[in-house]
């Protein structure tokens, strides 16, 4: 157990969560995330929103970091006006996760962004988002799916070299890429489905889909292997 990498996963902070006789504020994480970390050979730890000044100390205790999916990033974070179809802001989570991303990038801790996490990585590096696209969610609360094609020569293509069908649920997407980021997979409609920092900048990857909702463990296993080797 001592040799298994410790992988932190950011969480939701929700009001009105219900279990048993209780209805309280709760730090939540869909069970697919820790299960995927565990299947990939890592130890999962939940990271509820905290003060941003605690991000560096938090990341220093981790071997790898996952920024999980969740609500829309507040458009003000990338200098845009809010589209009526954009969801309500999650300011505490935005602040905390941006601080976690900054800490991971500055220290070289391997980083994986999932859906919102990929979008937030792009925003953290100065990129922007498209606030609404069609065709990447089956229905409200229902995951869809579509194929994604890797870009040859990228980190992602080295992990998953073939076109794969992935679970997807998002209505926003990457627009202008953040500084240093390169696309590493696309959907058939041209949507950026994965992005990364080039070799030599550490292990940094974002995927727009939800690997925790599927059976393919390769992306998470690559993060865990990178965390084990650091």
KOLMAR-71707 format. One line per 2 residues: their letters; for each residue x, y, z of N, C-alpha, C, CB. Coordinates in steps of 0.02 Angstrom, whole numbers, plus 32768, in hexadecimal, padded with zeros to 4 digits. Glycine has a CB too. Example, Ala and Ser with C-alpha at 12.3 -4.5 7.8 and 13.67 -1.06 7.14 Angstrom:
<recs>
AS> 8294 7EE4 8186 8267 7F1F 8186 8294 7F5B 8186 8235 7F20 81C4; 8282 7F90 8162 82AC 7FCB 8165 8285 8002 818A 82C0 7FE2 811E
</recs>
This chain:
<recs>
XX> 8029 7FC4 8000 8000 8000 8000 802B 803F 8000 7FD2 8000 803C; 8065 803C 8023 808D 8078 802B 80A7 8092 7FE8 80C7 806B 8059
XX> 80B0 8064 7FB7 80CA 8078 7F77 8096 8090 7F45 80F0 8041 7F59; 8057 808F 7F58 8022 80A4 7F29 801B 80F0 7F28 7FDE 8084 7F3D
XX> 801C 810F 7EEC 8018 8158 7EE9 7FD7 8173 7F06 801F 816F 7EA0; 7FDD 81AB 7F29 7FA3 81CD 7F46 7F88 81FF 7F14 7FB5 81EF 7F8A
XX> 7F4B 81F5 7EFD 7F2D 821F 7EC9 7EF3 8247 7EE8 7F14 81F3 7E8E; 7EFA 8288 7EE9 7EC5 82B4 7F02 7E93 82C3 7ECB 7EE2 82F5 7F1E
XX> 7E53 82C2 7EDD 7E1D 82D1 7EAD 7DF2 8309 7ECA 7DF1 8292 7E9E; 7DEA 833F 7EA5 7DC1 8377 7EBD 7D78 8363 7EC1 7DCA 83B5 7E90
XX> 7D51 8385 7EEB 7D0D 8370 7EF8 7CDB 83AA 7EEF 7D07 8353 7F3D; 7C9C 8398 7EEE 7C65 83C8 7EF2 7C5B 83DD 7F3B 7C24 83A9 7ED5
XX> 7C3F 8417 7F45 7C26 842C 7F87 7BDD 8440 7F7C 7C51 8467 7FA7; 7BAF 8417 7F93 7B68 841F 7F82 7B3E 8429 7FC1 7B4F 83E3 7F5A
XX> 7B0B 8454 7FBB 7ADA 845B 7FF1 7AA0 842C 7FE5 7AC1 84A5 7FF6; 7A7F 8418 8019 7A44 83EF 8012 7A51 83A7 7FFF 7A17 840D 7FE1
XX> 7A8E 838E 800A 7A9B 8347 7FFD 7A75 831D 8030 7AE7 8338 7FFF; 7A5A 82E4 801A 7A30 82BB 8046 7A4B 8274 804B 79E8 82BB 802D
XX> 7A4F 825A 8088 7A5F 8214 8095 7A42 8202 80D9 7AAC 8206 8092; 7A23 81C8 80DE 7A03 81B4 811C 79D0 81E8 8132 7A37 81AA 8153
XX> 79D7 81FF 8170 79A9 8232 818A 79C4 8279 8181 799C 8225 81D4; 79FD 8280 815F 7A20 82C0 815C 7A16 82E4 811A 7A69 82B6 8168
XX> 7A13 8326 811E 7A16 8352 80E4 7A43 838B 80F6 79CE 836B 80CE; 7A82 8388 80DE 7AB7 83B6 80F3 7AE3 83C9 80B8 7AE1 8396 812B
XX> 7B0B 83FC 80C3 7B40 840B 8093 7B72 83D2 8094 7B64 844F 80A4; 7B8B 83C0 8059 7BB8 8386 8056 7BEC 8390 801F 7B90 8346 804A
XX> 7C27 8376 802B 7C5A 836F 7FF7 7C4D 832D 7FD4 7CA4 8372 8015; 7C41 8330 7F92 7C2B 82F6 7F6C 7C5A 82E7 7F32 7BE4 8302 7F51
XX> 7C5F 82A7 7F23 7C85 8291 7EE9 7C64 8253 7ECC 7CD0 8284 7EFB; 7C50 8253 7E8D 7C35 8215 7E70 7C66 81DB 7E7B 7C26 821E 7E26
XX> 7C4B 81A2 7E8D 7C75 8169 7EA1 7CA1 814F 7E69 7C4A 8131 7EBA; 7C8F 815F 7E2A 7CB7 8149 7DF2 7CFF 8162 7DF5 7C98 815F 7DB2
XX> 7D09 819E 7E10 7D4D 81BA 7E14 7D7B 8191 7E41 7D4B 8202 7E2C; 7D6B 8188 7E82 7D98 8160 7EAB 7D9E 8118 7E93 7D81 8161 7EF3
XX> 7D68 80FD 7E78 7D6C 80B8 7E5F 7D9D 80B4 7E25 7D27 809F 7E49; 7D9D 80E5 7DF8 7DCB 80E5 7DC0 7E13 80EC 7DD8 7DB9 811D 7D8E
XX> 7E1F 8119 7E08 7E62 811F 7E25 7E78 80DD 7E42 7E63 8156 7E5B; 7E4C 80BC 7E67 7E5D 807C 7E87 7E6A 8046 7E53 7E25 8066 7EB5
XX> 7E41 8043 7E1F 7E4C 8012 7DEA 7E8E 801E 7DC6 7E13 8013 7DB8; 7EA4 805D 7DC4 7EE2 806E 7DA2 7F1F 8064 7DCE 7EDF 80B6 7D8B
XX> 7F15 8050 7E0D 7F4D 8042 7E39 7F60 807A 7E68 7F87 8030 7E11; 7F35 80AC 7E70 7F44 80E4 7E9C 7F18 80E3 7EDA 7F3B 8125 7E78
XX> 7F2A 810D 7F0A 7F02 811A 7F46 7EDE 815D 7F3B 7F2D 811A 7F87; 7E9D 815E 7F43 7E75 819A 7F36 7E67 81C0 7F76 7E34 8188 7F14
XX> 7E6D 8202 7F73 7E5C 822D 7FAC 7E32 8267 7F91 7E9C 8246 7FD1; 7DFC 8278 7FB3 7DD0 82AE 7F9E 7DEA 82F1 7FB6 7D89 82A2 7FB9
XX> 7DE5 8324 7F8C 7DFD 8367 7F9B 7DC2 8398 7F99 7E35 837D 7F6B; 7D9F 83A3 7FD0 7D68 83D3 7FD0 7D83 841A 7FC8 7D3F 83CD 8010
XX> 7D5A 8449 7FB0 7D70 848E 7FAA 7D8C 84A9 7FEB 7D36 84BA 7F93; 7DC2 84CE 7FE6 7DE6 84E9 8020 7DFF 852E 800C 7E21 84BA 8036
XX> 7E20 8550 803B 7E3D 8591 802D 7E75 8589 7FF9 7E58 85B2 806E; 7E78 85B4 7FC7 7EAA 85AB 7F93 7EF2 85AC 7FAC 7EA3 85E0 7F5F
XX> 7EFE 85CE 7FE4 7F43 85CF 7FFF 7F59 858B 801A 7F48 8603 8035; 7F29 855C 8020 7F3B 8519 8037 7F4A 84E9 7FFD 7F02 84FD 8061
XX> 7F43 8501 7FC0 7F4B 84D4 7F86 7F92 84B9 7F80 7F38 84F9 7F47; 7FC3 84E3 7F8A 8009 84CC 7F83 801A 8495 7FB5 8039 8506 7F8A
XX> 8004 849F 7FF3 8012 846D 8027 7FEC 842C 8018 7FFE 8488 806C; 7FB0 8432 7FFD 7F89 83F7 7FEB 7FAB 83D0 7FB4 7F42 840B 7FD6
XX> 7FBC 83F2 7F7E 7FDB 83D0 7F45 801E 83B2 7F57 7FE3 8401 7F0A; 8042 83D2 7F86 8084 83B9 7F9A 807F 8373 7FBA 80A4 83E9 7FCB
XX> 8045 8362 7FD4 803B 8320 7FF3 8022 82EB 7FC3 800C 8326 802D; 8015 82FF 7F85 7FF9 82D1 7F53 802E 82BA 7F23 7FC0 82F3 7F2D
XX> 8021 8280 7F04 804B 8268 7ECD 802C 8279 7E8A 8056 821C 7ED3; 7FEB 8284 7E89 7FC8 8296 7E4C 7F87 82B9 7E5D 7FBB 8259 7E20
XX> 7F6C 82DF 7E2D 7F31 8308 7E38 7EFF 82FF 7DFF 7F43 8353 7E40; 7EC0 82F5 7E11 7E89 82F4 7DE0 7E59 832D 7DF0 7E64 82AF 7DE1
XX> 7E4C 8357 7DBF 7E17 8389 7DC5 7DDA 836C 7DA3 7E2D 83CE 7DA4; 7DA7 835F 7DCC 7D6C 8339 7DB6 7D3C 8365 7D8E 7D48 831C 7DF2
XX> 7D0C 8343 7D6D 7CD7 8365 7D4A 7CA8 8388 7D79 7CB1 8335 7D1E; 7C7A 83AF 7D5D 7C4C 83D4 7D88 7C2D 840F 7D64 7C6F 83EB 7DC6
XX> 7C1B 8443 7D89 7BF6 847C 7D6C 7C20 84A5 7D3D 7BDB 84A8 7DA4; 7BFE 84D0 7D18 7C1F 84FD 7CE8 7C4F 852C 7D0C 7BEC 8525 7CC0
XX> 7C88 8539 7CEC 7CB7 856B 7D05 7C97 85B0 7CFD 7CFB 8566 7CDF; 7C9E 85DB 7D2F 7C81 861E 7D2B 7CA2 8644 7CF1 7C8A 8644 7D6E
XX> 7C7A 865E 7CC1 7C97 8680 7C87 7CC5 86BA 7C97 7C60 8698 7C5B; 7CB9 86DC 7CD0 7CE5 8714 7CE2 7D2D 86FD 7CEB 7CCD 8735 7D23
XX> 7D37 86BC 7CF9 7D7B 86A2 7D00 7DA3 86A6 7CC0 7D78 8659 7D18; 7D7F 86A8 7C86 7DA3 86AE 7C46 7D8C 86EB 7C1F 7D9A 866F 7C1C
XX> 7D72 871D 7C44 7D64 875E 7C26 7D27 8760 7BF9 7D9D 8774 7C01; 7CF6 8735 7C06 7CBB 8733 7BDA 7C7C 8745 7C01 7CB3 86EE 7BBA
XX> 7C4A 875D 7BDE 7C08 8767 7BFA 7BE5 8723 7BFE 7BDF 8799 7BD0; 7BBA 871C 7C2F 7B97 86DC 7C38 7B62 86D2 7C03 7B78 86DA 7C7E
XX> 7B65 8699 7BE2 7B30 8684 7BB4 7AF4 866B 7BDD 7B4A 864B 7B83; 7AB7 8678 7BC9 7A7D 8662 7BEF 7A7B 8616 7BFB 7A3E 8677 7BCD
XX> 7A9D 85F0 7BD0 7A9D 85A7 7BD7 7AD4 858E 7C05 7AA4 8588 7B93; 7AFF 85BB 7C1D 7B33 85A7 7C4C 7B15 859F 7C92 7B6C 85DC 7C4D
XX> 7B2B 856C 7CB5 7B10 855D 7CF7 7B26 8590 7D2B 7B25 8519 7D0C; 7B0A 858B 7D67 7B1C 85BA 7D9D 7B65 85B0 7DB1 7AEE 85AF 7DD9
XX> 7B85 85E5 7DCA 7BCC 85E1 7DDC 7BD7 85B5 7E1A 7BE8 8626 7DE8; 7C13 8597 7E1B 7C2A 8572 7E55 7C6D 8592 7E69 7C33 8523 7E46
XX> 7C68 85CF 7E85 7CA3 85F9 7E8E 7CD6 85DA 7EBE 7C8F 863D 7EA8; 7CBF 85BD 7EF4 7CEF 859F 7F24 7D15 8566 7F03 7CCA 8586 7F62
XX> 7CF2 853F 7EDC 7D13 8507 7EBA 7D42 8521 7E84 7CDF 84D8 7E9B; 7D2D 8552 7E5D 7D5A 856F 7E2B 7D9B 8587 7E4B 7D37 85A9 7E06
XX> 7D94 85AC 7E81 7DCF 85C9 7EA2 7DFD 8593 7EBB 7DBA 85F6 7EDB; 7DE1 8561 7EDC 7E08 852B 7EF9 7E2B 8502 7EC3 7DDD 84FE 7F24
XX> 7E06 84EF 7E90 7E23 84C4 7E5C 7E56 84E9 7E31 7DEC 84A8 7E2F; 7E4C 8529 7E25 7E7F 8550 7E01 7EBF 8553 7E2A 7E66 8597 7DF2
XX> 7EB8 8559 7E6C 7EF3 8559 7E98 7F16 8515 7E97 7EE0 856D 7EDF; 7EEF 84DF 7E98 7F0C 849C 7E93 7F32 8493 7E51 7ED5 8466 7E9A
XX> 7F14 84A8 7E1A 7F34 84A2 7DD9 7F75 84C9 7DD8 7F05 84BB 7DA1; 7F73 8507 7DF1 7FB0 8530 7DF3 7FE7 850E 7E1C 7FA2 8575 7E10
XX> 7FD4 84F1 7E55 8005 84CF 7E7F 8022 8492 7E5D 7FE5 84BB 7EC2; 7FF8 846B 7E3B 8011 8430 7E18 803F 8443 7DDE 7FD6 8407 7DFE
XX> 802C 8477 7DB9 8056 848C 7D81 8099 84A7 7D99 8032 84C1 7D58; 8099 84CA 7DD1 80D7 84E9 7DE9 8106 84B6 7E08 80C8 851F 7E1B
XX> 80EC 847E 7E1F 8116 844C 7E41 8121 840D 7E18 80F7 8439 7E83; 80FE 8406 7DE0 8107 83CC 7DB6 80E0 838E 7DCC 814E 83BB 7DB3
XX> 80B0 8397 7DF9 8086 835E 7E0D 805A 834B 7DD2 805B 836F 7E4C; 8059 830A 7DBD 8030 82F6 7D84 7FE7 830A 7D8E 8035 82AA 7D7A
XX> 7FC9 8323 7D58 7F87 8342 7D5B 7F5B 8327 7D23 7F8C 838E 7D57; 7F1E 8312 7D36 7EEB 82FD 7D05 7EAC 8326 7D11 7EDC 82B1 7D0B
XX> 7E94 8348 7CDE 7E55 836B 7CE1 7E20 8345 7CBC 7E5C 83B2 7CC4; 7DE5 833C 7CDC 7DAE 8317 7CBE 7D73 8346 7CB2 7D99 82DC 7CEC
XX> 7D5E 834C 7C73 7D25 8375 7C5E 7D2E 83BE 7C77 7CE3 8357 7C7A; 7D09 83D3 7CAA 7D14 8415 7CC6 7D5E 841F 7CD8 7CE9 841F 7D05
XX> 7D7E 83EA 7CF0 7DC4 83F0 7D03 7DF1 8401 7CC8 7DDC 83B0 7D21; 7DE2 83E6 7C8D 7E07 83F9 7C51 7DFA 8441 7C3F 7DF5 83CB 7C17
XX> 7DBB 8456 7C43 7DAA 849B 7C33 7DCB 84CB 7C63 7D5D 84A4 7C34; 7DCD 84B9 7CA3 7DEB 84E5 7CD5 7E37 84E9 7CCB 7DDB 84CD 7D1B
XX> 7E57 84B2 7CB7 7E9E 84B4 7CA6 7EAA 84E5 7C6E 7EB7 846D 7C93; 7E7F 84E3 7C3B 7E86 8511 7C03 7E7F 855A 7C1A 7E53 8502 7BCD
XX> 7E4E 8567 7C45 7E43 85AA 7C5F 7E7E 85C0 7C8B 7E02 85AD 7C87; 7E98 8592 7CB3 7ED1 85A2 7CDF 7F0D 85BB 7CB8 7EE5 8566 7D09
XX> 7F14 85A3 7C7A 7F4D 85B7 7C50 7F3A 85EC 7C1D 7F68 857A 7C2D; 7F02 860F 7C2A 7EF0 8648 7C01 7EC3 863A 7BC7 7F2C 8668 7BE9
XX> 7EA8 85FD 7BC1 7E7C 85EC 7B8A 7E34 8600 7B98 7E80 85A3 7B7C; 7E0A 85F5 7B67 7DC3 8606 7B6C 7D98 85C9 7B5B 7DB1 8642 7B3D
XX> 7D57 85CF 7B68 7D28 8599 7B5C 7CEF 85AF 7B2F 7D0C 857F 7B9E; 7CD4 8580 7B0A 7C94 8588 7AE8 7C5E 8576 7B1B 7C8F 855B 7AA7
XX> 7C2E 85A2 7B26 7BFF 8598 7B5D 7BC6 8568 7B4D 7BE4 85D9 7B73; 7BBC 8558 7B0E 7B88 8527 7AFF 7B94 8507 7ABB 7B42 8547 7B00
XX> 7B94 84C4 7ABB 7B96 849E 7A7D 7B60 8468 7A82 7BDD 847F 7A70; 7B4B 844E 7A4A 7B19 8419 7A48 7B3B 83D6 7A39 7AE3 8429 7A13
XX> 7B1A 83A0 7A4C 7B2D 835E 7A36 7B5E 8338 7A61 7B49 8363 79F5; 7B6F 8352 7A9C 7BA0 8330 7AC6 7B82 8319 7B08 7BDC 835D 7AD4
XX> 7B40 831A 7B0D 7B1C 82FE 7B47 7ADC 82DE 7B2D 7B0D 8335 7B7D; 7ACC 82A3 7B47 7A91 827F 7B2F 7A51 82A5 7B41 7A8F 8238 7B4D
XX> 7A4A 82B6 7B81 7A10 82DB 7B9C 7A25 82F2 7BE1 79CF 82AE 7B9E; 79FC 831C 7C00 7A0C 8334 7C43 7A15 82F8 7C72 79D6 8365 7C5E
XX> 7A4F 82F4 7C91 7A5D 82BE 7CC0 7A6A 827B 7CA1 7A24 82B8 7CEE; 7A77 8279 7C5F 7A83 823A 7C3C 7AC4 8240 7C14 7A47 8228 7C0D
XX> 7AF3 8213 7C21 7B32 8213 7BFB 7B25 81F9 7BB5 7B67 81E9 7C1F; 7B44 821A 7B85 7B45 8202 7B40 7B89 81E4 7B31 7B35 823B 7B0F
XX> 7B9A 81E3 7AF1 7BDB 81C8 7ADE 7BE8 81D6 7A95 7BDE 817E 7AEC; 7C28 81D9 7A83 7C3C 81E2 7A3E 7C86 81D0 7A38 7C2F 822B 7A25
XX> 7C9F 81C6 79FB 7CE6 81B5 79F3 7D12 81F3 79F8 7CF2 8193 79B0; 7D4F 81EA 7A10 7D82 821E 7A0F 7DC0 8201 79ED 7D92 8237 7A58
XX> 7DE2 822C 79C9 7E1C 8218 79A2 7E5B 8239 79BD 7E12 8228 7957; 7E8E 8213 79CE 7ECB 8232 79EA 7EF3 8257 79B4 7EF7 81FC 7A0A
XX> 7F1A 8288 79CA 7F49 82AB 799F 7F8C 8286 79A3 7F50 82F7 79B3; 7FA5 826C 796C 7FE4 8245 796E 801D 826E 798D 7FF8 822E 7929
XX> 8046 824B 79B4 8081 8269 79D1 8076 828B 7A13 809D 829A 79A2; 8038 828C 7A2C 802A 82AC 7A6C 802E 827A 7AA5 7FE4 82CD 7A6A
XX> 802F 8296 7AE2 802D 826D 7B1E 7FEF 8240 7B1D 802D 8299 7B5D; 7FB6 825D 7B0E 7F79 8236 7B0D 7F7C 81FD 7ADB 7F3D 8262 7AFE
XX> 7F95 820B 7A9F 7F9A 81D6 7A6C 7FC9 819E 7A82 7FB2 81F4 7A2B; 7FFA 81AE 7AAB 8026 817A 7AC6 8003 814D 7AF8 8062 819A 7AE6
XX> 7FCE 8167 7B17 7FA7 8141 7B48 7F6F 811B 7B26 7F8A 8170 7B7E; 7F4B 813D 7AF9 7F13 811F 7AD4 7F1F 812E 7A8A 7ECD 813C 7AED
XX> 7F40 8102 7A65 7F54 8112 7A21 7F1D 810D 79ED 7F8C 80E6 7A0D; 7EE4 80EF 79FF 7EB0 80E4 79CD 7E72 810E 79DD 7E9C 8099 79CB
XX> 7E46 8115 79AB 7E06 8136 79B7 7DDE 810C 79E9 7DDF 8140 7974; 7DBE 812E 7A19 7D96 810A 7A4B 7D54 812D 7A55 7DBC 8105 7A8E
XX> 7D22 8107 7A6A 7CE0 8121 7A7B 7CE0 8132 7AC5 7CA8 80EF 7A68; 7CCF 8170 7AD6 7CD6 8186 7B1C 7C94 819E 7B38 7D0A 81BE 7B20
XX> 7C8A 8199 7B7B 7C4F 81B4 7B9C 7C55 8200 7BA1 7C45 8195 7BE2; 7C20 8223 7B8F 7C25 826C 7B8D 7BE6 828D 7BA8 7C32 8283 7B45
XX> 7BF1 82C6 7BCA 7BB9 82EF 7BE2 7BD4 8335 7BEE 7B99 82D0 7C24; 7BCE 835F 7BBB 7BE3 83A5 7BC2 7BBF 83CF 7B8E 7C30 83AD 7BBC
XX> 7BB7 840F 7B9D 7B99 843D 7B6C 7BC7 8478 7B5F 7B55 8455 7B84; 7C03 8478 7B7D 7C34 84AB 7B70 7C74 8489 7B56 7C43 84D6 7BB0
XX> 7CA1 84B1 7B3A 7CDD 8494 7B1B 7D14 84C8 7B1A 7CCD 847A 7AD4; 7D50 84B1 7B0C 7D8A 84DD 7B05 7D82 8507 7AC6 7DCC 84B5 7B03
XX> 7D91 8547 7ACC 7D92 8574 7A93 7DDB 8586 7A84 7D67 85B5 7AA0; 7DF4 85BE 7A9C 7E3A 85CF 7A93 7E64 85A8 7AC5 7E46 861B 7A9B
XX> 7E98 8587 7AAD 7EC3 855F 7AD9 7EEC 858B 7B07 7EF1 8533 7AB0; 7EF5 8574 7B45 7F20 8596 7B74 7F69 8591 7B60 7F16 8579 7BBA
XX> 7F92 85BC 7B7D 7FD9 85C0 7B6C 7FFC 857D 7B75 7FFB 85F5 7B96; 801B 8566 7B3F 8042 8528 7B42 801B 84E9 7B35 8062 8523 7B83
XX> 7FD9 84EB 7B39 7FB1 84AF 7B30 7FAA 849D 7AE7 7F6C 84B8 7B50; 7FA8 845C 7AD9 7F9E 8444 7A95 7F64 8412 7A96 7FDF 8424 7A78
XX> 7F3B 8410 7A61 7F06 83DE 7A5E 7F23 8399 7A52 7ED2 83F0 7A28; 7F06 8366 7A72 7F20 8322 7A69 7EEA 82F0 7A56 7F43 830B 7AA7
XX> 7EAB 8306 7A50 7E75 82DC 7A35 7E3C 830A 7A20 7E5D 82A7 7A69; 7E16 82F2 79EF 7DDC 8318 79D6 7DA1 82EA 79CD 7DEE 833B 7993
XX> 7D64 8308 79D2 7D27 82E7 79BE 7D1E 82F1 7973 7CEA 8302 79E6; 7CED 82CE 7957 7CE1 82D2 790F 7CCE 8319 78F9 7CAB 82A2 78FA
XX> 7CAF 833F 7927 7C9B 8384 7916 7CD3 83B6 7920 7C5F 8398 793F; 7D0E 839F 7931 7D47 83CB 793A 7D52 83E3 7981 7D40 8404 790E
XX> 7D24 83D4 79AF 7D2B 83E8 79F5 7D6B 83CB 7A12 7CEF 83D2 7A1F; 7D91 83F5 7A35 7DCD 83DC 7A58 7DB7 83AF 7A91 7DF9 8417 7A73
XX> 7DCA 8370 7A8E 7DB5 833E 7AC0 7DED 832C 7AF1 7D9C 8300 7A9D; 7E2A 833F 7AE1 7E61 8338 7B11 7E94 836E 7B01 7E81 82F0 7B0D
XX> 7EB5 8385 7B35 7EEC 83B5 7B2C 7F22 83A5 7B60 7ED4 83FF 7B33; 7F5D 83C0 7B53 7F96 83AF 7B7F 7FCD 83E2 7B77 7FB1 8369 7B6F
XX> 7FFB 83E0 7BA6 8039 8406 7B9F 806C 83D8 7B7D 8054 841F 7BE4; 8095 83F3 7B51 80C4 83C9 7B2C 80F7 83A8 7B5A 80E9 83F2 7AF8
XX> 8119 8376 7B3F 814C 8352 7B64 8180 8383 7B80 816E 831E 7B36; 8196 8376 7BBD 81C6 83A2 7BDE 81A6 83D3 7C0D 81EE 83C6 7BAB
XX> 8163 83D9 7C0B 813F 8407 7C37 811C 83E2 7C70 810C 842F 7C0F; 812F 83A3 7C7B 810E 837B 7CAE 80D5 8353 7C8F 80F3 83A7 7CE6
XX> 80B5 8329 7CB8 807D 8300 7CA0 803D 8326 7CAD 807C 82B9 7CC3; 8022 8345 7C79 7FE6 836F 7C7F 7FB8 835E 7C45 7FF8 83BB 7C7F
XX> 7F7C 8343 7C55 7F4D 832E 7C22 7F06 8340 7C37 7F53 82E2 7C15; 7EDE 8356 7C08 7E97 8361 7C15 7E6E 833B 7BE2 7E85 83AC 7C13
XX> 7E38 831B 7BF9 7E0A 82F8 7BCB 7DC4 8314 7BD5 7E0C 82AB 7BD6; 7DA0 831E 7B9F 7D5E 833C 7BA3 7D28 830A 7BB6 7D4C 835C 7B61
XX> 7D37 82CA 7BAE 7D05 8296 7BBE 7D0E 827F 7C07 7D0C 825B 7B8E; 7CE9 824B 7C19 7CE6 8233 7C5E 7D00 81EB 7C63 7C9E 8237 7C79
XX> 7D41 81E1 7C69 7D5C 819D 7C6D 7D41 8176 7CAA 7DA7 819E 7C70; 7D2D 819A 7CDE 7D12 8178 7D1A 7CCF 8156 7D0C 7D0A 81A9 7D52
XX> 7CAF 8166 7CD3 7C70 8147 7CC2 7C78 810E 7C90 7C41 817C 7CA5; 7CB5 80FC 7C80 7CC1 80C7 7C50 7CED 8090 7C6D 7CE1 80E3 7C11
XX> 7D02 8063 7C42 7D2B 802A 7C56 7D75 8032 7C46 7D11 7FEB 7C35; 7D86 8063 7C1D 7DCB 806D 7C07 7DF3 8090 7C3D 7DCE 8095 7BC4
XX> 7E23 806F 7C59 7E49 8089 7C92 7E8A 80AB 7C7C 7E58 8052 7CC4; 7E99 80AC 7C3B 7EDB 80BF 7C25 7EEF 8106 7C36 7EE0 80B5 7BDB
XX> 7EC1 8136 7C30 7ED2 817C 7C3F 7EE4 8183 7C89 7E98 81AB 7C2D; 7EBA 8167 7CB5 7EC9 816C 7CFC 7F08 8144 7D0E 7E8E 8153 7D26
XX> 7F12 810B 7CEF 7F4E 80E4 7CFC 7F8D 810A 7CE8 7F4C 80A1 7CD7; 7F88 8131 7CB2 7FC2 8159 7C9E 7FD2 818F 7CD2 7FB5 817A 7C5A
XX> 7F9D 81AE 7CEE 7FA9 81DE 7D24 7FC9 81BC 7D61 7F67 8200 7D39; 7FAE 8183 7D75 7FC8 815F 7DAF 8011 814B 7DA3 7F9D 8121 7DBE
XX> 8020 8133 7D67 8066 811F 7D57 8094 815C 7D59 806A 80FE 7D12; 807C 8195 7D40 80A5 81D2 7D43 80B0 81E7 7D8B 8084 820A 7D1B
XX> 807B 81E1 7DB4 8080 81F2 7DFB 80B0 81C4 7E1F 803C 81F0 7E1C; 80B2 8185 7E0C 80DF 8154 7E2D 8127 8160 7E1B 80CB 810E 7E1A
XX> 8133 817C 7DE0 8178 8185 7DC9 8196 81C7 7DDE 817B 817E 7D80; 816D 81F5 7DF7 8187 8237 7E0B 81AA 8233 7E4F 814D 826B 7E0E
</recs>
